[in-house]
Amino acid sequence: MHALRKIHAALVPGGLLVDSQPVLAEPPVEAADGGLGTLDLREWRKTIDAVDERTAEAIRLGLFAIERERTIWVLDAFDAGAEFLEVVGAWRGTRIPPPVAARAAAARPPVRVTQEVRLRLLRALA
């Protein structure tokens, strides 16, 4: 909540804040030769839930109003399984299940992760 108060204070009344969050707990992983399984983002989901709670509180307090909300699909593509393992393995709150990691390491590139991302446009209220 402290961060949202600071952001609100930095915005002019009517100013906009863009909030984007991946929302799938198990986004699919694919390669050129088919599906490899899913990532485990259940830990990250806990972070999103906490962000949602604080955002809802800021809205209840009259700091922000949701101007618009929509969902988009975002594709992350990697030129090799090793790159996928290195980059995605460093994502906070993300676990690559061992069978998915093994399949990705042996997969024909590109290796892709498709994520559903929620976009919210929040308007700062006076």
C-alpha positions in Angstrom: 0.0 0.0 0.0 2.9 2.3 0.7 4.1 2.1 -2.9 0.6 2.9 -4.2 0.4 6.0 -1.9 3.8 7.2 -3.2 2.7 6.7 -6.8 -0.6 8.5 -6.1 1.3 11.4 -4.6 3.6 11.6 -7.7 0.7 11.7 -10.2 -1.3 14.8 -11.0 -5.0 14.3 -10.3 -6.4 12.4 -13.3 -2.9 10.9 -14.0 -2.7 7.3 -15.1 -1.0 4.2 -13.8 -0.6 1.1 -15.9 -0.7 -2.2 -13.9 0.2 -5.3 -15.8 0.3 -8.8 -14.3 0.6 -12.3 -15.7 -2.4 -14.2 -14.3 -2.0 -17.8 -15.3 -0.7 -20.2 -12.6 0.4 -22.7 -15.2 1.3 -21.1 -18.6 2.0 -23.6 -21.4 5.5 -24.2 -22.8 5.9 -25.2 -26.4 8.6 -25.8 -28.9 8.8 -26.2 -32.6 7.9 -29.9 -32.2 4.9 -29.5 -29.8 3.9 -28.9 -26.2 6.4 -29.4 -23.5 4.2 -29.0 -20.4 3.5 -26.0 -18.2 5.4 -23.8 -15.8 4.5 -23.6 -12.1 3.8 -20.0 -11.2 1.8 -20.7 -8.0 4.3 -18.8 -5.9 4.0 -15.8 -8.3 0.3 -16.1 -8.1 0.6 -15.3 -4.3 2.4 -12.1 -5.3 -0.4 -11.1 -7.7 -3.0 -11.8 -5.1 -1.2 -9.5 -2.7 -0.9 -6.8 -5.3 -4.6 -7.2 -6.1 -5.5 -6.8 -2.3 -3.4 -3.6 -2.1 -4.9 -2.2 -5.3 -8.4 -2.9 -4.1 -7.6 -1.1 -0.8 -6.3 1.9 -2.7 -9.5 2.0 -4.7 -11.6 1.7 -1.6 -9.7 4.6 -0.1 -10.4 6.7 -3.1 -6.8 7.0 -4.4 -7.5 5.3 -7.7 -10.4 4.2 -10.0 -10.1 1.5 -12.6 -10.4 3.3 -15.9 -10.1 0.2 -18.1 -9.2 -3.5 -17.7 -8.4 -6.0 -20.4 -6.5 -9.2 -21.0 -3.8 -9.8 -23.6 -1.7 -12.8 -24.5 2.1 -12.3 -24.5 4.5 -14.7 -26.1 8.1 -15.1 -24.8 10.2 -16.9 -27.4 13.7 -18.3 -26.9 16.3 -19.4 -29.5 17.3 -22.5 -27.5 16.2 -24.6 -24.7 19.3 -23.5 -22.7 18.3 -19.9 -23.0 14.7 -20.7 -21.9 16.0 -22.5 -18.8 18.4 -19.7 -17.9 15.9 -16.8 -18.4 12.7 -18.4 -17.2 14.6 -20.2 -14.4 15.4 -16.7 -13.0 11.8 -15.4 -13.0 10.7 -14.7 -9.5 8.1 -17.1 -8.2 8.5 -19.5 -11.2 9.4 -23.1 -11.1 10.2 -25.2 -14.2 9.1 -28.7 -13.4 11.9 -31.2 -14.1 10.1 -33.0 -16.9 9.5 -29.7 -18.7 13.1 -28.7 -18.2 14.3 -32.0 -19.7 12.0 -31.7 -22.7 13.0 -28.0 -23.2 16.7 -28.8 -23.1 16.2 -31.4 -25.9 13.5 -29.5 -27.9 13.8 -28.1 -31.4 13.7 -24.2 -31.0 12.1 -21.9 -30.6 10.9 -22.6 -27.1 7.9 -20.4 -26.3 5.9 -19.5 -23.2 2.4 -18.0 -23.7 1.1 -16.0 -20.8 -2.3 -14.3 -20.2 -1.5 -10.8 -18.9 -4.1 -8.5 -17.2 -3.7 -4.8 -18.0 -5.4 -2.3 -15.8 -5.4 1.4 -16.3 -5.8 3.2 -13.0 -6.8 6.9 -12.8 -5.5 8.9 -9.8 -8.3 10.6 -8.0 -8.0 14.0 -6.3 
